[in-house]
Amino acid sequence: MNNTDAGTAESQFPGGAFVTPPKHVNFKAKKLFGEIPGKIRDGAVAIVDLNGGGPEGMHSHPHNHLFIVTSGEARVEYEDETVIIHENEAFVVEGSRPHAVWNNLDGRTVMIGITLTRE
């Protein structure tokens, strides 16, 4: 992924299988559901192993993500800020700000990612 929209959910999650998105490491995601018109673009579950996340280098896009950490701990890196999402917490990542999301623990982190439509 680069500094543009990452593409459609179908290209990222062909056939609903776990895949590793471009420029991500130790990161697998699987599409859970598709569009809810006017509200949500799609939803996925991600398994992020030790030193995993991505993309390598920051990216931005016009939509926001709601991340819900179900186990472990995630780290959202913006250019000038770092936000930690603990287990059983949620956080909206501002897609317009350059960012990357990484596992923040020595173990595995599992999270739900919901791509929100533009408001």
N, CA, C and O atoms as a GROMACS GRO file, in nm:
protein
  476
    1MET      N    1   0.084  -0.117   0.000
    1MET     CA    2   0.000   0.000   0.000
    1MET      C    3   0.089   0.123   0.000
    1MET      O    4   0.199   0.123   0.056
    2ASN      N    5   0.040   0.226  -0.062
    2ASN     CA    6   0.116   0.350  -0.063
    2ASN      C    7   0.028   0.461  -0.009
    2ASN      O    8  -0.067   0.433   0.064
    3ASN      N    9   0.056   0.583  -0.043
    3ASN     CA   10  -0.020   0.695   0.011
    3ASN      C   11  -0.151   0.718  -0.062
    3ASN      O   12  -0.195   0.832  -0.075
    4THR      N   13  -0.214   0.613  -0.109
    4THR     CA   14  -0.343   0.623  -0.174
    4THR      C   15  -0.436   0.518  -0.116
    4THR      O   16  -0.395   0.437  -0.032
    5ASP      N   17  -0.560   0.519  -0.162
    5ASP     CA   18  -0.656   0.420  -0.118
    5ASP      C   19  -0.603   0.280  -0.147
    5ASP      O   20  -0.545   0.257  -0.252
    6ALA      N   21  -0.623   0.188  -0.055
    6ALA     CA   22  -0.569   0.054  -0.065
    6ALA      C   23  -0.645  -0.034  -0.164
    6ALA      O   24  -0.601  -0.145  -0.191
    7GLY      N   25  -0.756   0.012  -0.218
    7GLY     CA   26  -0.832  -0.069  -0.312
    7GLY      C   27  -0.956  -0.127  -0.247
    7GLY      O   28  -0.987  -0.097  -0.132
    8THR      N   29  -1.025  -0.210  -0.322
    8THR     CA   30  -1.149  -0.267  -0.272
    8THR      C   31  -1.122  -0.384  -0.179
    8THR      O   32  -1.015  -0.443  -0.180
    9ALA      N   33  -1.222  -0.415  -0.099
    9ALA     CA   34  -1.210  -0.530  -0.010
    9ALA      C   35  -1.192  -0.658  -0.088
    9ALA      O   36  -1.119  -0.747  -0.045
   10GLU      N   37  -1.258  -0.670  -0.205
   10GLU     CA   38  -1.245  -0.792  -0.284
   10GLU      C   39  -1.101  -0.815  -0.329
   10GLU      O   40  -1.056  -0.930  -0.332
   11SER      N   41  -1.029  -0.709  -0.363
   11SER     CA   42  -0.890  -0.728  -0.406
   11SER      C   43  -0.800  -0.759  -0.287
   11SER      O   44  -0.699  -0.827  -0.302
   12GLN      N   45  -0.836  -0.709  -0.168
   12GLN     CA   46  -0.754  -0.735  -0.050
   12GLN      C   47  -0.782  -0.872   0.010
   12GLN      O   48  -0.693  -0.933   0.069
   13PHE      N   49  -0.906  -0.922  -0.003
   13PHE     CA   50  -0.947  -1.046   0.060
   13PHE      C   51  -1.012  -1.139  -0.041
   13PHE      O   52  -1.132  -1.167  -0.031
   14PRO      N   53  -0.936  -1.188  -0.139
   14PRO     CA   54  -0.997  -1.273  -0.242
   14PRO      C   55  -1.055  -1.400  -0.182
   14PRO      O   56  -0.986  -1.473  -0.110
   15GLY      N   57  -1.182  -1.426  -0.212
   15GLY     CA   58  -1.246  -1.548  -0.165
   15GLY      C   59  -1.264  -1.556  -0.015
   15GLY      O   60  -1.294  -1.663   0.037
   16GLY      N   61  -1.247  -1.446   0.056
   16GLY     CA   62  -1.266  -1.448   0.200
   16GLY      C   63  -1.155  -1.517   0.278
   16GLY      O   64  -1.174  -1.548   0.395
   17ALA      N   65  -1.041  -1.541   0.215
   17ALA     CA   66  -0.930  -1.610   0.282
   17ALA      C   67  -0.845  -1.512   0.363
   17ALA      O   68  -0.849  -1.391   0.340
   18PHE      N   69  -0.769  -1.566   0.459
   18PHE     CA   70  -0.670  -1.484   0.528
   18PHE      C   71  -0.558  -1.451   0.430
   18PHE      O   72  -0.504  -1.539   0.364
   19VAL      N   73  -0.525  -1.323   0.421
   19VAL     CA   74  -0.418  -1.278   0.332
   19VAL      C   75  -0.330  -1.178   0.405
   19VAL      O   76  -0.371  -1.120   0.506
   20THR      N   77  -0.209  -1.160   0.354
   20THR     CA   78  -0.119  -1.056   0.405
   20THR      C   79  -0.122  -0.941   0.306
   20THR      O   80  -0.080  -0.956   0.191
   21PRO      N   81  -0.172  -0.824   0.348
   21PRO     CA   82  -0.176  -0.710   0.257
   21PRO      C   83  -0.035  -0.667   0.215
   21PRO      O   84   0.062  -0.696   0.285
   22PRO      N   85  -0.023  -0.599   0.102
   22PRO     CA   86   0.109  -0.552   0.056
   22PRO      C   87   0.179  -0.468   0.163
   22PRO      O   88   0.116  -0.387   0.232
   23LYS      N   89   0.309  -0.488   0.175
   23LYS     CA   90   0.397  -0.413   0.265
   23LYS      C   91   0.365  -0.433   0.413
   23LYS      O   92   0.411  -0.355   0.496
   24HIS      N   93   0.288  -0.535   0.448
   24HIS     CA   94   0.263  -0.572   0.586
   24HIS      C   95   0.353  -0.690   0.622
   24HIS      O   96   0.392  -0.768   0.534
   25VAL      N   97   0.386  -0.703   0.750
   25VAL     CA   98   0.469  -0.815   0.795
   25VAL      C   99   0.402  -0.883   0.914
   25VAL      O  100   0.343  -0.816   1.000
   26ASN      N  101   0.412  -1.015   0.919
   26ASN     CA  102   0.353  -1.092   1.030
   26ASN      C  103   0.210  -1.048   1.057
   26ASN      O  104   0.170  -1.031   1.173
   27PHE      N  105   0.134  -1.030   0.951
   27PHE     CA  106  -0.002  -0.976   0.957
   27PHE      C  107  -0.089  -1.053   0.859
   27PHE      O  108  -0.055  -1.065   0.741
   28LYS      N  109  -0.201  -1.107   0.907
   28LYS     CA  110  -0.297  -1.175   0.821
   28LYS      C  111  -0.435  -1.120   0.850
   28LYS      O  112  -0.469  -1.094   0.965
   29ALA      N  113  -0.515  -1.101   0.746
   29ALA     CA  114  -0.650  -1.047   0.763
   29ALA      C  115  -0.748  -1.128   0.680
   29ALA      O  116  -0.713  -1.185   0.576
   30LYS      N  117  -0.872  -1.133   0.728
   30LYS     CA  118  -0.978  -1.203   0.658
   30LYS      C  119  -1.104  -1.118   0.661
   30LYS      O  120  -1.144  -1.068   0.766
   31LYS      N  121  -1.166  -1.102   0.545
   31LYS     CA  122  -1.290  -1.024   0.536
   31LYS      C  123  -1.401  -1.096   0.612
   31LYS      O  124  -1.419  -1.216   0.598
   32LEU      N  125  -1.474  -1.019   0.693
   32LEU     CA  126  -1.588  -1.073   0.767
   32LEU      C  127  -1.720  -1.040   0.700
   32LEU      O  128  -1.810  -1.124   0.694
   33PHE      N  129  -1.733  -0.917   0.649
   33PHE     CA  130  -1.858  -0.876   0.586
   33PHE      C  131  -1.829  -0.762   0.490
   33PHE      O  132  -1.724  -0.698   0.496
   34GLY      N  133  -1.924  -0.738   0.402
   34GLY     CA  134  -1.910  -0.633   0.302
   34GLY      C  135  -1.982  -0.506   0.340
   34GLY      O  136  -2.005  -0.477   0.458
   35GLU      N  137  -2.018  -0.431   0.240
   35GLU     CA  138  -2.072  -0.296   0.258
   35GLU      C  139  -2.209  -0.294   0.323
   35GLU      O  140  -2.295  -0.377   0.295
   36ILE      N  141  -2.226  -0.197   0.410
   36ILE     CA  142  -2.356  -0.157   0.461
   36ILE      C  143  -2.374  -0.016   0.404
   36ILE      O  144  -2.316   0.079   0.455
   37PRO      N  145  -2.454  -0.002   0.298
   37PRO     CA  146  -2.460   0.125   0.224
   37PRO      C  147  -2.477   0.247   0.313
   37PRO      O  148  -2.563   0.252   0.401
   38GLY      N  149  -2.391   0.346   0.286
   38GLY     CA  150  -2.398   0.472   0.357
   38GLY      C  151  -2.335   0.474   0.495
   38GLY      O  152  -2.330   0.578   0.559
   39LYS      N  153  -2.286   0.358   0.542
   39LYS     CA  154  -2.232   0.353   0.677
   39LYS      C  155  -2.094   0.286   0.685
   39LYS      O  156  -2.001   0.343   0.743
   40ILE      N  157  -2.080   0.167   0.626
   40ILE     CA  158  -1.959   0.086   0.640
   40ILE      C  159  -1.918   0.031   0.505
   40ILE      O  160  -2.003  -0.018   0.430
   41ARG      N  161  -1.790   0.037   0.473
   41ARG     CA  162  -1.739  -0.022   0.348
   41ARG      C  163  -1.720  -0.172   0.362
   41ARG      O  164  -1.757  -0.248   0.273
   42ASP      N  165  -1.661  -0.216   0.476
   42ASP     CA  166  -1.640  -0.358   0.500
   42ASP      C  167  -1.583  -0.378   0.640
   42ASP      O  168  -1.550  -0.282   0.710
   43GLY      N  169  -1.572  -0.503   0.680
   43GLY     CA  170  -1.513  -0.538   0.809
   43GLY      C  171  -1.425  -0.660   0.794
   43GLY      O  172  -1.451  -0.747   0.711
   44ALA      N  173  -1.320  -0.666   0.874
   44ALA     CA  174  -1.226  -0.777   0.867
   44ALA      C  175  -1.172  -0.807   1.006
   44ALA      O  176  -1.178  -0.724   1.096
   45VAL      N  177  -1.118  -0.927   1.020
   45VAL     CA  178  -1.045  -0.964   1.141
   45VAL      C  179  -0.899  -0.975   1.101
   45VAL      O  180  -0.866  -1.026   0.994
   46ALA      N  181  -0.810  -0.927   1.189
   46ALA     CA  182  -0.666  -0.932   1.162
   46ALA      C  183  -0.596  -1.004   1.276
   46ALA      O  184  -0.626  -0.983   1.393
   47ILE      N  185  -0.501  -1.088   1.239
   47ILE     CA  186  -0.413  -1.156   1.334
   47ILE      C  187  -0.275  -1.098   1.311
   47ILE      O  188  -0.219  -1.109   1.202
   48VAL      N  189  -0.220  -1.036   1.415
   48VAL     CA  190  -0.093  -0.966   1.402
   48VAL      C  191   0.006  -1.030   1.498
   48VAL      O  192  -0.008  -1.017   1.620
   49ASP      N  193   0.105  -1.098   1.443
   49ASP     CA  194   0.203  -1.169   1.524
   49ASP      C  195   0.315  -1.078   1.571
   49ASP      O  196   0.317  -0.959   1.538
   50LEU      N  197   0.408  -1.132   1.646
   50LEU     CA  198   0.523  -1.060   1.699
   50LEU      C  199   0.588  -0.974   1.591
   50LEU      O  200   0.615  -1.022   1.481
   51ASN      N  201   0.614  -0.849   1.621
   51ASN     CA  202   0.674  -0.751   1.529
   51ASN      C  203   0.593  -0.732   1.402
   51ASN      O  204   0.648  -0.692   1.299
   52GLY      N  205   0.464  -0.762   1.406
   52GLY     CA  206   0.380  -0.753   1.289
   52GLY      C  207   0.301  -0.624   1.281
   52GLY      O  208   0.280  -0.555   1.381
   53GLY      N  209   0.258  -0.594   1.160
   53GLY     CA  210   0.175  -0.478   1.135
   53GLY      C  211   0.203  -0.422   0.998
   53GLY      O  212   0.250  -0.491   0.908
   54GLY      N  213   0.172  -0.295   0.986
   54GLY     CA  214   0.203  -0.233   0.859
   54GLY      C  215   0.105  -0.123   0.824
   54GLY      O  216   0.015  -0.087   0.900
   55PRO      N  217   0.126  -0.072   0.707
   55PRO     CA  218   0.233  -0.110   0.617
   55PRO      C  219   0.367  -0.053   0.663
   55PRO      O  220   0.372   0.037   0.747
   56GLU      N  221   0.472  -0.107   0.606
   56GLU     CA  222   0.605  -0.050   0.632
   56GLU      C  223   0.605   0.087   0.566
   56GLU      O  224   0.585   0.098   0.445
   57GLY      N  225   0.628   0.189   0.643
   57GLY     CA  226   0.606   0.326   0.596
   57GLY      C  227   0.460   0.359   0.618
   57GLY      O  228   0.376   0.270   0.621
   58MET      N  229   0.429   0.483   0.632
   58MET     CA  230   0.292   0.523   0.661
   58MET      C  231   0.212   0.539   0.532
   58MET      O  232   0.268   0.557   0.424
   59HIS      N  233   0.080   0.532   0.547
   59HIS     CA  234  -0.009   0.552   0.433
   59HIS      C  235  -0.129   0.633   0.478
   59HIS      O  236  -0.151   0.652   0.598
   60SER      N  237  -0.205   0.682   0.383
   60SER     CA  238  -0.327   0.755   0.412
   60SER      C  239  -0.431   0.719   0.307
   60SER      O  240  -0.398   0.665   0.201
   61HIS      N  241  -0.556   0.749   0.337
   61HIS     CA  242  -0.667   0.721   0.246
   61HIS      C  243  -0.786   0.804   0.291
   61HIS      O  244  -0.784   0.857   0.402
   62PRO      N  245  -0.890   0.816   0.210
   62PRO     CA  246  -1.001   0.905   0.244
   62PRO      C  247  -1.095   0.851   0.351
   62PRO      O  248  -1.174   0.928   0.406
   63HIS      N  249  -1.090   0.722   0.384
   63HIS     CA  250  -1.183   0.666   0.481
   63HIS      C  251  -1.114   0.643   0.616
   63HIS      O  252  -0.991   0.637   0.624
   64ASN      N  253  -1.195   0.630   0.721
   64ASN     CA  254  -1.145   0.601   0.855
   64ASN      C  255  -1.162   0.453   0.886
   64ASN      O  256  -1.242   0.384   0.822
   65HIS      N  257  -1.087   0.405   0.985
   65HIS     CA  258  -1.101   0.267   1.033
   65HIS      C  259  -1.138   0.270   1.180
   65HIS      O  260  -1.083   0.348   1.258
   66LEU      N  261  -1.230   0.184   1.218
   66LEU     CA  262  -1.258   0.158   1.359
   66LEU      C  263  -1.188   0.028   1.391
   66LEU      O  264  -1.224  -0.076   1.336
   67PHE      N  265  -1.090   0.031   1.480
   67PHE     CA  266  -1.020  -0.090   1.522
   67PHE      C  267  -1.064  -0.128   1.662
   67PHE      O  268  -1.068  -0.044   1.752
   68ILE      N  269  -1.098  -0.254   1.679
   68ILE     CA  270  -1.138  -0.310   1.808
   68ILE      C  271  -1.040  -0.422   1.839
   68ILE      O  272  -1.036  -0.522   1.768
   69VAL      N  273  -0.961  -0.407   1.945
   69VAL     CA  274  -0.863  -0.510   1.982
   69VAL      C  275  -0.934  -0.612   2.070
   69VAL      O  276  -0.984  -0.577   2.178
   70THR      N  277  -0.940  -0.738   2.025
   70THR     CA  278  -1.006  -0.843   2.101
   70THR      C  279  -0.909  -0.922   2.188
   70THR      O  280  -0.949  -0.981   2.288
   71SER      N  281  -0.782  -0.922   2.151
   71SER     CA  282  -0.677  -0.978   2.237
   71SER      C  283  -0.545  -0.914   2.199
   71SER      O  284  -0.520  -0.885   2.082
   72GLY      N  285  -0.461  -0.894   2.298
   72GLY     CA  286  -0.332  -0.830   2.274
   72GLY      C  287  -0.339  -0.680   2.287
   72GLY      O  288  -0.415  -0.625   2.368
   73GLU      N  289  -0.257  -0.612   2.205
   73GLU     CA  290  -0.247  -0.466   2.213
   73GLU      C  291  -0.191  -0.414   2.081
   73GLU      O  292  -0.091  -0.465   2.030
   74ALA      N  293  -0.256  -0.313   2.026
   74ALA     CA  294  -0.212  -0.255   1.898
   74ALA      C  295  -0.158  -0.114   1.921
   74ALA      O  296  -0.197  -0.045   2.015
   75ARG      N  297  -0.067  -0.074   1.832
   75ARG     CA  298  -0.006   0.059   1.837
   75ARG      C  299  -0.033   0.128   1.704
   75ARG      O  300   0.007   0.080   1.598
   76VAL      N  301  -0.101   0.242   1.711
   76VAL     CA  302  -0.125   0.323   1.592
   76VAL      C  303  -0.020   0.432   1.590
   76VAL      O  304  -0.008   0.511   1.684
   77GLU      N  305   0.056   0.437   1.483
   77GLU     CA  306   0.159   0.539   1.469
   77GLU      C  307   0.114   0.642   1.367
   77GLU      O  308   0.093   0.610   1.250
   78TYR      N  309   0.101   0.766   1.413
   78TYR     CA  310   0.081   0.880   1.326
   78TYR      C  311   0.217   0.948   1.314
   78TYR      O  312   0.311   0.909   1.382
   79GLU      N  313   0.229   1.048   1.229
   79GLU     CA  314   0.357   1.119   1.215
   79GLU      C  315   0.404   1.180   1.346
   79GLU      O  316   0.523   1.178   1.375
   80ASP      N  317   0.311   1.233   1.425
   80ASP     CA  318   0.349   1.307   1.546
   80ASP      C  319   0.285   1.254   1.673
   80ASP      O  320   0.287   1.322   1.776
   81GLU      N  321   0.228   1.134   1.668
   81GLU     CA  322   0.155   1.081   1.783
   81GLU      C  323   0.151   0.928   1.775
   81GLU      O  324   0.146   0.871   1.667
   82THR      N  325   0.155   0.864   1.892
   82THR     CA  326   0.137   0.720   1.901
   82THR      C  327   0.020   0.693   1.994
   82THR      O  328   0.013   0.749   2.103
   83VAL      N  329  -0.071   0.605   1.951
   83VAL     CA  330  -0.188   0.570   2.032
   83VAL      C  331  -0.185   0.419   2.055
   83VAL      O  332  -0.168   0.342   1.961
   84ILE      N  333  -0.201   0.377   2.179
   84ILE     CA  334  -0.205   0.235   2.214
   84ILE      C  335  -0.351   0.195   2.232
   84ILE      O  336  -0.426   0.261   2.304
   85ILE      N  337  -0.391   0.086   2.166
   85ILE     CA  338  -0.525   0.030   2.182
   85ILE      C  339  -0.509  -0.100   2.260
   85ILE      O  340  -0.451  -0.196   2.209
   86HIS      N  341  -0.560  -0.102   2.381
   86HIS     CA  342  -0.549  -0.220   2.466
   86HIS      C  343  -0.660  -0.320   2.435
   86HIS      O  344  -0.756  -0.288   2.365
   87GLU      N  345  -0.645  -0.440   2.487
   87GLU     CA  346  -0.747  -0.543   2.472
   87GLU      C  347  -0.883  -0.490   2.519
   87GLU      O  348  -0.893  -0.423   2.622
   88ASN      N  349  -0.986  -0.521   2.442
   88ASN     CA  350  -1.124  -0.479   2.470
   88ASN      C  351  -1.142  -0.329   2.463
   88ASN      O  352  -1.231  -0.274   2.528
   89GLU      N  353  -1.060  -0.262   2.385
   89GLU     CA  354  -1.076  -0.119   2.357
   89GLU      C  355  -1.091  -0.099   2.207
   89GLU      O  356  -1.055  -0.185   2.127
   90ALA      N  357  -1.145   0.016   2.171
   90ALA     CA  358  -1.165   0.052   2.032
   90ALA      C  359  -1.106   0.191   2.008
   90ALA      O  360  -1.094   0.271   2.100
   91PHE      N  361  -1.071   0.217   1.881
   91PHE     CA  362  -1.014   0.347   1.844
   91PHE      C  363  -1.042   0.371   1.697
   91PHE      O  364  -1.031   0.279   1.615
   92VAL      N  365  -1.079   0.494   1.662
   92VAL     CA  366  -1.099   0.531   1.522
   92VAL      C  367  -0.969   0.592   1.470
   92VAL      O  368  -0.921   0.692   1.521
   93VAL      N  369  -0.914   0.529   1.368
   93VAL     CA  370  -0.792   0.578   1.302
   93VAL      C  371  -0.835   0.673   1.190
   93VAL      O  372  -0.912   0.636   1.102
   94GLU      N  373  -0.785   0.794   1.196
   94GLU     CA  374  -0.816   0.894   1.094
   94GLU      C  375  -0.737   0.861   0.968
   94GLU      O  376  -0.615   0.876   0.964
   95GLY      N  377  -0.808   0.816   0.865
   95GLY     CA  378  -0.742   0.773   0.743
   95GLY      C  379  -0.669   0.883   0.669
   95GLY      O  380  -0.572   0.856   0.598
   96SER      N  381  -0.714   1.007   0.685
   96SER     CA  382  -0.650   1.118   0.613
   96SER      C  383  -0.513   1.153   0.670
   96SER      O  384  -0.432   1.217   0.604
   97ARG      N  385  -0.486   1.110   0.794
   97ARG     CA  386  -0.354   1.134   0.855
   97ARG      C  387  -0.263   1.015   0.823
   97ARG      O  388  -0.305   0.901   0.840
   98PRO      N  389  -0.140   1.039   0.777
   98PRO     CA  390  -0.049   0.928   0.753
   98PRO      C  391  -0.034   0.844   0.880
   98PRO      O  392  -0.012   0.897   0.989
   99HIS      N  393  -0.048   0.711   0.864
   99HIS     CA  394  -0.049   0.622   0.980
   99HIS      C  395  -0.004   0.481   0.942
   99HIS      O  396   0.003   0.446   0.825
  100ALA      N  397   0.024   0.402   1.045
  100ALA     CA  398   0.052   0.259   1.035
  100ALA      C  399   0.005   0.197   1.166
  100ALA      O  400   0.000   0.265   1.268
  101VAL      N  401  -0.028   0.067   1.162
  101VAL     CA  402  -0.077  -0.003   1.281
  101VAL      C  403   0.010  -0.125   1.305
  101VAL      O  404   0.034  -0.205   1.214
  102TRP      N  405   0.058  -0.140   1.429
  102TRP     CA  406   0.152  -0.247   1.463
  102TRP      C  407   0.109  -0.318   1.591
  102TRP      O  408   0.040  -0.261   1.675
  103ASN      N  409   0.151  -0.444   1.603
  103ASN     CA  410   0.135  -0.518   1.728
  103ASN      C  411   0.225  -0.451   1.831
  103ASN      O  412   0.339  -0.416   1.799
  104ASN      N  413   0.178  -0.432   1.952
  104ASN     CA  414   0.255  -0.364   2.055
  104ASN      C  415   0.304  -0.458   2.164
  104ASN      O  416   0.353  -0.412   2.267
  105LEU      N  417   0.291  -0.591   2.144
  105LEU     CA  418   0.330  -0.689   2.244
  105LEU      C  419   0.427  -0.791   2.188
  105LEU      O  420   0.453  -0.795   2.068
  106ASP      N  421   0.480  -0.874   2.276
  106ASP     CA  422   0.567  -0.984   2.235
  106ASP      C  423   0.487  -1.104   2.186
  106ASP      O  424   0.545  -1.198   2.131
  107GLY      N  425   0.356  -1.103   2.204
  107GLY     CA  426   0.270  -1.212   2.159
  107GLY      C  427   0.186  -1.169   2.042
  107GLY      O  428   0.219  -1.074   1.971
  108ARG      N  429   0.077  -1.239   2.023
  108ARG     CA  430  -0.015  -1.215   1.912
  108ARG      C  431  -0.122  -1.114   1.952
  108ARG      O  432  -0.166  -1.112   2.067
  109THR      N  433  -0.162  -1.030   1.856
  109THR     CA  434  -0.274  -0.938   1.874
  109THR      C  435  -0.380  -0.971   1.770
  109THR      O  436  -0.348  -0.994   1.653
  110VAL      N  437  -0.505  -0.973   1.813
  110VAL     CA  438  -0.617  -0.996   1.722
  110VAL      C  439  -0.709  -0.875   1.730
  110VAL      O  440  -0.743  -0.828   1.839
  111MET      N  441  -0.749  -0.826   1.614
  111MET     CA  442  -0.838  -0.710   1.614
  111MET      C  443  -0.936  -0.716   1.498
  111MET      O  444  -0.911  -0.778   1.395
  112ILE      N  445  -1.046  -0.649   1.520
  112ILE     CA  446  -1.149  -0.632   1.416
  112ILE      C  447  -1.126  -0.494   1.356
  112ILE      O  448  -1.107  -0.396   1.429
  113GLY      N  449  -1.128  -0.486   1.226
  113GLY     CA  450  -1.115  -0.357   1.157
  113GLY      C  451  -1.239  -0.330   1.076
  113GLY      O  452  -1.277  -0.412   0.991
  114ILE      N  453  -1.303  -0.219   1.099
  114ILE     CA  454  -1.422  -0.181   1.024
  114ILE      C  455  -1.389  -0.053   0.946
  114ILE      O  456  -1.353   0.049   1.005
  115THR      N  457  -1.401  -0.061   0.815
  115THR     CA  458  -1.374   0.053   0.729
  115THR      C  459  -1.503   0.134   0.716
  115THR      O  460  -1.604   0.085   0.666
  116LEU      N  461  -1.498   0.258   0.760
  116LEU     CA  462  -1.615   0.344   0.762
  116LEU      C  463  -1.624   0.423   0.631
  116LEU      O  464  -1.523   0.461   0.573
  117THR      N  465  -1.747   0.447   0.586
  117THR     CA  466  -1.763   0.530   0.467
  117THR      C  467  -1.737   0.675   0.503
  117THR      O  468  -1.738   0.712   0.621
  118ARG      N  469  -1.715   0.757   0.403
  118ARG     CA  470  -1.691   0.900   0.426
  118ARG      C  471  -1.817   0.964   0.478
  118ARG      O  472  -1.928   0.928   0.438
  119GLU      N  473  -1.800   1.058   0.567
  119GLU     CA  474  -1.916   1.128   0.624
  119GLU      C  475  -1.948   1.249   0.541
  119GLU      O  476  -2.042   1.322   0.573
   0.00000   0.00000   0.00000
